[in-house]
Amino acid sequence: MEFGIEQAEREVLAEFRAYLDDLHAEGFTPAVPPLVRPDHAMAPEDIAERRRFIQRLGRDGWLGIAWPEEFGGRDLGYLAQWLVIEELSWRKLPEMLMSVTMIGPTLMRAGSDEHKRQYLGGILAGDIEFCLGFSEPGAGTDLAALQTRAVLEGDEYVVNGQKVYTTGAQYATHIWLAVRTGAPDSRHRGITLLIVPIDTPGITIRPMITQADYRTNEVFFDNVRVPVANRVGDENGGWAVISLSLDLERNLNANLQVRELDEIIEWAEEPDADGQRPADDDLVRVELGMLAARVEIVRLMSAQVASLIARQEPLASEASMAKVWSSETFQELPSVALDLIGPEGLRSVGSAGAPVHGLPELDYRESPVRKFAAGTNEVQRDIIAQRALGLPRNR
Ligand SMILES: Cc1cc2nc3c(=O)[nH]c(=O)nc-3n(C[C@H](O)[C@H](O)[C@H](O)COP(=O)(O)OP(=O)(O)OC[C@H]3O[C@@H](n4cnc5c(N)ncnc54)[C@H](O)[C@@H]3O)c2cc1C
């Protein structure tokens, strides 16, 4: 299945691969794996290294290649962008997925002229990066229950409250923040969207380390003053802006596992001291064959979503299906790899001689998280049931 990937898009990918090879040859990209697993970046030097790489991508014109030329992009199409993101994902290099594919396009549609001037160029240069301040301790799936409060005083909002799971707050420059401006029970009719520089006085970021060493954060707001000009959309009209960004977020689940699979296959082809290869065992071959089929399905589903977006066709449940299949395959992969490798597979990333660079052990711990991020799989299944199967909504 080709999904309309054209010669022009293949040429963009070939150009990008050659570009990354050159960066690697000049010693610019640290060795893989894992460069700085983007969301693991915790130490200031990791964060600086991440920023330096992204700014280089920006300077060389590789961020926002699907953006229209009027906003500084290269108008190369969504599929080309998807291929570029897939390549970065394969090489375990950082990208600014959220800012480039979600926040930027939302600003193009819902931002003021001043917002476009102020933020779009900075995103493309890799200087401005957003994190997402939606979830709260009492508002995850039920986002309309959020209670972080913003009160208008003169030409500023004063924000108080707490966000949770704010991934990337340690390296972002701005937070895309959903706040309550209506009555506490006003649900989706009382929410406003603000852009807040992360270094604004009154913001405290506290790390939350997940079971996979993956860092996310709690973010506290104590009388944080935000100019009214930083509001995107109308006061109490933030739900429309949030819905737009969430639609874009779900559409970009290009969590590809191709790299992990390739590494496991390499392990299976490596002969031991007696010249025996794991791949000579029929059972190993069957397991790897099944994994390869699953991973190929993930690729095809993601490509289908990218292709629908590229053709500006409506998405019903395709993004949800790709998300469920992708996150569950990501869990299956290290589980099978650990079964095949045996106890040696439990050695972690960074320990000398760890099979497959320690990725199965790390991925095994990380994989359950994927079922939550970008909307839980239970909720995605609800969407599939309603939109694809036409089943009634559960009340
Ligand atoms: C590692 C990680 C990174 C994240 N990054 C971000 C981020 O950067 N920014 C951000 O704003 N948020 C982020 N999130 C938050 C994420 O979006 C929420 O965890 C998710 O929406 C679920 O919300 P919750 O954790 O409050 O669980 P809950 O909403 O309390 O859900 C608990 C369980 O109940 C189920 N459930 C709830 N409602 C329904 C329903 N209607 N039908 C069926 N089942 C239901 C859920 O599927 C889940 O299994 C992140 C989460 C994780 C784990």
The ligand as an SDF file (V2000), in Angstrom:
LIG
                    3D

 53 58  0  0  0  0  0  0  0  0999 V2000
    3.6550    9.8710   30.8720 C   0  0  0  0  0  0  0  0  0  0  0  0
    2.4820   10.7830   30.6730 C   0  0  0  0  0  0  0  0  0  0  0  0
    2.6530   11.9700   30.0050 C   0  0  0  0  0  0  0  0  0  0  0  0
    1.6010   12.8730   29.8930 C   0  0  0  0  0  0  0  0  0  0  0  0
    1.8220   14.1140   29.3240 N   0  0  0  0  0  0  0  0  0  0  0  0
    0.8580   15.0340   29.3960 C   0  0  0  0  0  0  0  0  0  0  0  0
    1.1230   16.3920   29.0040 C   0  0  0  0  0  0  0  0  0  0  0  0
    2.2200   16.7230   28.5320 O   0  0  0  0  0  0  0  0  0  0  0  0
    0.1570   17.3330   29.2000 N   0  0  0  0  0  0  0  0  0  0  0  0
   -1.0560   17.0190   29.7130 C   0  0  0  0  0  0  0  0  0  0  0  0
   -1.8840   17.9130   29.8510 O   0  0  0  0  0  0  0  0  0  0  0  0
   -1.3600   15.7390   30.0860 N   0  0  0  0  0  0  0  0  0  0  0  0
   -0.4250   14.7650   29.9610 C   0  0  0  0  0  0  0  0  0  0  0  0
   -0.6890   13.4820   30.3730 N   0  0  0  0  0  0  0  0  0  0  0  0
   -1.9670   13.2040   30.9900 C   0  0  0  0  0  0  0  0  0  0  0  0
   -2.8400   12.2500   30.1940 C   0  0  0  0  0  0  0  0  0  0  0  0
   -3.4350   12.9300   29.1310 O   0  0  0  0  0  0  0  0  0  0  0  0
   -3.8240   11.6960   31.2100 C   0  0  0  0  0  0  0  0  0  0  0  0
   -3.1030   10.8090   32.0570 O   0  0  0  0  0  0  0  0  0  0  0  0
   -4.9300   10.9630   30.5460 C   0  0  0  0  0  0  0  0  0  0  0  0
   -5.7650   11.8530   29.8540 O   0  0  0  0  0  0  0  0  0  0  0  0
   -5.7650   10.1800   31.5950 C   0  0  0  0  0  0  0  0  0  0  0  0
   -6.1500   10.9900   32.6450 O   0  0  0  0  0  0  0  0  0  0  0  0
   -5.9370   10.5270   34.1710 P   0  0  0  0  0  0  0  0  0  0  0  0
   -4.5130   10.1360   34.3280 O   0  0  0  0  0  0  0  0  0  0  0  0
   -6.4740   11.5890   35.0370 O   0  0  0  0  0  0  0  0  0  0  0  0
   -6.7810    9.2170   34.3080 O   0  0  0  0  0  0  0  0  0  0  0  0
   -8.3580    9.1430   34.5130 P   0  0  0  0  0  0  0  0  0  0  0  0
   -9.0350   10.0800   33.6010 O   0  0  0  0  0  0  0  0  0  0  0  0
   -8.6410    9.2680   35.9700 O   0  0  0  0  0  0  0  0  0  0  0  0
   -8.6520    7.6780   34.0410 O   0  0  0  0  0  0  0  0  0  0  0  0
   -8.4140    6.5340   34.8790 C   0  0  0  0  0  0  0  0  0  0  0  0
   -8.8890    5.3020   34.1370 C   0  0  0  0  0  0  0  0  0  0  0  0
  -10.2990    5.4070   33.9000 O   0  0  0  0  0  0  0  0  0  0  0  0
  -10.5870    5.2520   32.5080 C   0  0  0  0  0  0  0  0  0  0  0  0
  -11.6690    6.1580   32.0950 N   0  0  0  0  0  0  0  0  0  0  0  0
  -11.8560    7.4270   32.4890 C   0  0  0  0  0  0  0  0  0  0  0  0
  -12.9160    7.9580   31.8710 N   0  0  0  0  0  0  0  0  0  0  0  0
  -13.4130    7.0050   31.0600 C   0  0  0  0  0  0  0  0  0  0  0  0
  -14.5030    6.9470   30.1480 C   0  0  0  0  0  0  0  0  0  0  0  0
  -15.3220    7.9840   29.9520 N   0  0  0  0  0  0  0  0  0  0  0  0
  -14.7190    5.7780   29.4770 N   0  0  0  0  0  0  0  0  0  0  0  0
  -13.9160    4.6980   29.6680 C   0  0  0  0  0  0  0  0  0  0  0  0
  -12.8640    4.6880   30.5240 N   0  0  0  0  0  0  0  0  0  0  0  0
  -12.6170    5.8320   31.1970 C   0  0  0  0  0  0  0  0  0  0  0  0
   -9.3120    5.6460   31.8070 C   0  0  0  0  0  0  0  0  0  0  0  0
   -9.2030    5.0500   30.5230 O   0  0  0  0  0  0  0  0  0  0  0  0
   -8.2390    5.1430   32.7610 C   0  0  0  0  0  0  0  0  0  0  0  0
   -7.9710    3.7900   32.5230 O   0  0  0  0  0  0  0  0  0  0  0  0
    0.3350   12.5380   30.4300 C   0  0  0  0  0  0  0  0  0  0  0  0
    0.1510   11.3050   31.0570 C   0  0  0  0  0  0  0  0  0  0  0  0
    1.2020   10.4270   31.1920 C   0  0  0  0  0  0  0  0  0  0  0  0
    0.9780    9.1260   31.9000 C   0  0  0  0  0  0  0  0  0  0  0  0
  1  2  1  0
  2  3  1  0
  2 52  2  0
  3  4  2  0
  4  5  1  0
  4 50  1  0
  5  6  2  0
  6  7  1  0
  6 13  1  0
  7  8  2  0
  7  9  1  0
  9 10  1  0
 10 11  2  0
 10 12  1  0
 12 13  2  0
 13 14  1  0
 14 15  1  0
 14 50  1  0
 15 16  1  0
 16 17  1  0
 16 18  1  0
 18 19  1  0
 18 20  1  0
 20 21  1  0
 20 22  1  0
 22 23  1  0
 23 24  1  0
 24 25  2  0
 24 26  1  0
 24 27  1  0
 27 28  1  0
 28 29  2  0
 28 30  1  0
 28 31  1  0
 31 32  1  0
 32 33  1  0
 33 34  1  0
 33 48  1  0
 34 35  1  0
 35 36  1  0
 35 46  1  0
 36 37  1  0
 36 45  1  0
 37 38  2  0
 38 39  1  0
 39 40  1  0
 39 45  2  0
 40 41  1  0
 40 42  2  0
 42 43  1  0
 43 44  2  0
 44 45  1  0
 46 47  1  0
 46 48  1  0
 48 49  1  0
 50 51  2  0
 51 52  1  0
 52 53  1  0
M  END
$$$$
